[in-house]
Amino acid sequence: MAGDAAARLRDLPSVDQVLKTPEALTALAAFGHAQTAAAVRGALAVAREAVRAGAPAPDAEGVAATAAATLAAGARSTQRPVFNLTGTVLHTNLGRALLAEAAVEAAVEAMRSPVSLEFDLATGQRGERDDHLRGLLRELTGAEDATVVNNNAAAVLLVLNTLGQGRQSIISRGELIEIGGAFRMPDIMARAGTALREIGTTNRTHPKDYAAALGPESGLILKVHTSNYRIAGFTAEVTARELAPLARKHGVPLVHDLGSGTLADLASIGLAHEPTVREAVAEGADLVTFSGDKLLGGPQAGFIVGRAELVAAINRNPMKRALRVDKIRLAALEATLRLYRDPARLAERLPTLRQLARKAEEIEAQARRILPAVETALGGLAAVEVRACASQIGSGALPLETLPSAALAFVPSGDSGRALSALAAALRELPVPVIGRIADGALLLDLRCLEDEAGFLASLAALDTGDHGLA
């Protein structure tokens, strides 16, 4: 037996022989000599162990094919496109908002060419990158001035550090929120160097609580829109409109963090009303902060709009440079904001609003249309049916609001728990992974966000029913 193994090992090709095969030559052109040779050595090492275990020795072409597959897999981006069929439109783990085509085109143009990022073409002098968005933001929000940083947590951090460092920031206990990843408002305050002055109770805060807390150590009042949860029942809160005159009386800025933030009235597409940035400015907030990649439908960003002298102070903060955005994101943001100038066509052009506005009947019709092709792709692996379901907005926006939708429900036979997990894993390994959710004894593919039907069906056709023990 040992002699047979030794003989088979001698049949293994050398690295040089493998590198001369057509497939290896193609790999050399794509990946270079160092990577290709390393992949060939790795493939030979695996083959050597298999031969010792009794397998036949592969030829040079077989080793080259294995090495080429390894190289191709390693070259594939770890951040891959997926089909978001979870039913959560703004899915934080899947990248939140999809950009409008106008934003994509603007970002590509900024990547391909030098741009006037901080160059004033009229004077030939140095310009400011905020100028590309300042006018649009003033127009769309009614604010005196505006600036932008890389996300809303950074916007809040920068505001607190600028206005509240070494002083107190007054906030209602019911608004000390935690967002994803255990990121808590008190922690942001601590990092900003401001002292938390917590007032009221979890469920009830009154104007007198704010009035009693205001004093020489007060740096600002922070009002936080609790966009990712709701407290119901015996509750009371003080609105920004009520807080504004109190803040002015004591000469303390009122900062309103809207979180998700929206520039459009969501009631226009059939959703519950969410406070808009313009409304927050009109209610008297001195500064308003909000996100770019949630309800606004753009790339990740944090906006700060409000009184000109406060925005100027924020821009003088050395932290601003560390938190600023690059030319690519600025280009995409500018293109996204320009879409808001045409409210009548906004839902048509902005993917986030387009997906949120889809009617359940339209989604159900789509599900029934593609059902036969899906059944064929599954090959009897699971029963498939169209099932009514509820989508959600996601990313902390309107947490109690759900949207009637329709899903393809995959119901495998046998051990349902194990089979569902195996099926979900198989869908994640498709050429374009399909991400659904397991609920009510089925794997649900909510079609609210499915716009590329042909691409979805093509990817599903590659499902390996023998993988993961599914067959």
C-alpha positions, -999 to +999 in steps of 0.1 A: +000+000+000+028+024+009+045+016-024+013+024-043+009+057-026+046+066-033+040+057-070+009+079-072+028+108-055+054+106-082+027+110-107+019+145-094+030+173-118+056+198-108+048+235-102+066+243-135+045+218-154+013+232-140+023+268-148+027+259-185-010+247-189-034+270-207-055+277-176-024+286-155-012+309-183-046+327-181-042+329-143-007+343-147-020+371-169-047+380-144-030+375-111+008+376-117+034+350-111+037+352-073+000+347-066-005+320-092+026+300-082+014+301-045-020+289-055-005+260-075+016+250-046-014+251-024-034+229-048-005+205-050-003+203-012-040+194-010-036+169-038-007+153-021-027+147+011-056+132-010-032+109-028-018+096+005-053+089+015-058+067-016-070+092-043-056+092-078-031+119-086-046+148-107-029+158-139-014+193-145-046+206-160-066+195-129-042+212-105-043+243-126-081+244-125-081+240-087-056+268-084-075+291-108-107+285-088-089+294-056-075+326-072-109+336-086-126+331-052-099+352-035-102+380-059-140+383-054-149+413-032-160+405+003-187+432+000-210+415-025-243+425-041-272+406-026-310+405-031-325+421+000-357+400+004-358+404+042-387+428+042-366+455+058-362+483+033-334+502+051-315+472+063-285+484+083-265+452+077-272+453+040-261+489+034-293+509+041-304+532+013-299+523-024-286+554-043-306+570-071-291+566-105-283+603-106-262+599-074-244+568-088-235+587-120-223+617-100-201+595-077-186+577-107-178+610-124-161+623-092-140+591-090-128+593-126-118+629-127-102+657-107-130+679-094-134+713-079-138+700-044-121+729-026-114+751-056-134+782-065-136+783-103-148+819-103-119+833-083-092+807-089-088+806-051-092+779-025-129+771-019-149+751+008-162+716+002-194+725+022-203+750-005-214+721-028-243+713-004-248+745+016-272+762-009-293+731-014-296+724+023-306+759+030-332+758+003-346+724+013-346+729+051-351+767+056-320+768+078-295+797+077-265+775+072-254+738+069-225+715+071-219+677+066-199+650+083-196+612+078-226+601+097-252+613+122-234+600+152-205+621+142-228+651+137-241+648+172-206+642+186-193+673+168-222+695+180-219+684+216-181+689+216-184+724+201-212+737+222-210+716+254-174+707+261-168+713+298-204+723+303-237+704+308-260+690+281-295+688+293-316+659+280-347+640+290-342+606+305-367+592+280-345+604+251-312+587+262-314+564+233-292+535+222-288+528+185-274+498+167-242+481+180-248+492+217-240+528+207-255+550+234-262+587+237-245+590+272-214+574+257-213+600+229-217+628+254-189+615+275-166+613+244-176+648+234-164+661+268-198+674+279-215+665+312-248+647+310-276+665+329-305+640+329-339+653+337-374+640+341-383+603+342-384+575+316-420+581+307-427+617+317-407+650+313-422+685+318-411+720+310-404+727+346-378+699+346-358+718+319-363+752+336-349+738+369-318+723+352-308+755+333-280+775+349-245+789+345-231+754+336-256+747+308-241+744+274-271+732+254-305+715+255-305+683+235-339+671+221-337+636+206-364+623+183-368+587+195-371+573+159-362+537+168-388+531+196-420+545+211-432+548+247-469+546+250-494+549+279-489+574+308-464+597+290-455+633+286-427+650+267-418+686+259-418+694+222-391+713+205-416+741+198-421+744+236-384+742+243-373+769+218-385+800+238-371+785+270-337+780+254-337+815+240-346+830+273-316+814+290-293+820+260-287+783+255-288+766+221-315+740+214-302+711+194-327+687+179-314+653+167-338+638+143-319+606+138-332+592+105-344+625+093-365+632+062-368+661+038-402+649+024-435+643+041-438+605+041-476+609+043-474+617+006-465+580-001-490+566+023-468+563+054-473+578+089-460+613+092-424+616+103-411+650+114-393+667+086-361+687+089-379+718+077-405+714+104-377+710+131-360+742+119-394+760+118-402+749+154-372+769+166-343+745+170-310+763+167-293+732+152-309+701+137-289+669+130-300+640+108-287+611+086-282+609+049-285+572+043-318+564+059-351+580+049-333+607+029-322+579+006-286+590+000-251+578+010-239+576+046-236+612+060-246+633+090-260+668+084-260+698+107-283+726+098-293+758+117-281+791+129-252+805+109-230+815+138-233+780+154-225+762+121-195+785+118-183+775+153-187+738+144-167+743+112-139+758+133-137+728+155-106+708+147-127+676+149-146+687+118-116+678+096-114+643+110-151+638+103-155+654+069-167+635+038-148+629+006-155+641-030-173+609-039-198+611-012-203+648-016-211+643-053-236+616-045-252+637-018-255+667-040-272+647-067-296+631-041-305+665-027-313+679-061-339+653-066-359+668-037-364+700-058-390+680-078-413+664-052-438+651-078-412+627-092-392+620-060-407+585-053-401+575-089-364+585-088-353+577-053-351+539-047-358+541-009-391+560-014-400+539-045-397+507-025-415+521+005-444+533-017-450+499-034-485+487-030-492+452-016-513+443-047-484+451-070-460+430-049-485+401-048-489+402-085-451+400-089-449+370-066-476+351-085-459+360-118-425+345-108-439+316-087-437+290-115-400+298-123-392+297-086-408+263-082-388+250-112-356+263-097-363+246-064-369+213-081-393+200-054-369+209-026-396+228-008-432+238-013-436+274-024-466+296-019-475+332-020-481+345+015-492+379+028-466+395+051-456+429+066-425+448+056-408+474+078-389+506+071-358+497+091-328+516+105-348+529+134-373+548+113-410+546+123-406+514+144-443+508+148-451+513+111-454+482+090-462+480+053-485+453+038-465+431+014-463+397-002-436+370+001-427+337-015-428+313+014-406+282+011-418+253+033-394+224+032-404+189+042-388+169+071-371+185+101-384+221+094-359+239+116-328+223+102-342+223+067-350+260+068-315+269+081-300+247+053-321+263+026-313+298+039-276+289+038-279+276+002-296+308-009-267+328+006-242+309-015-259+317-049-240+338-074-259+368-061-269+358-026-306+359-016-313+371+019-347+363+034-360+357+069-373+327+087-407+331+103-439+311+109-423+278+098-412+291+064-383+309+047-400+341+036-387+361+006-405+394+009-405+409-026-410+445-017-374+454-026-371+430-056-368+452-088-344+429-108-367+399-114-345+385-142-314+387-121-331+371-091-344+341-112-310+337-129-293+335-096-319+311-082-314+288-111-279+281-099-292+266-066-275+234-058-301+212-043-276+186-033-256+210-012-261+214+026-279+181+026-310+196+010-318+169-016 
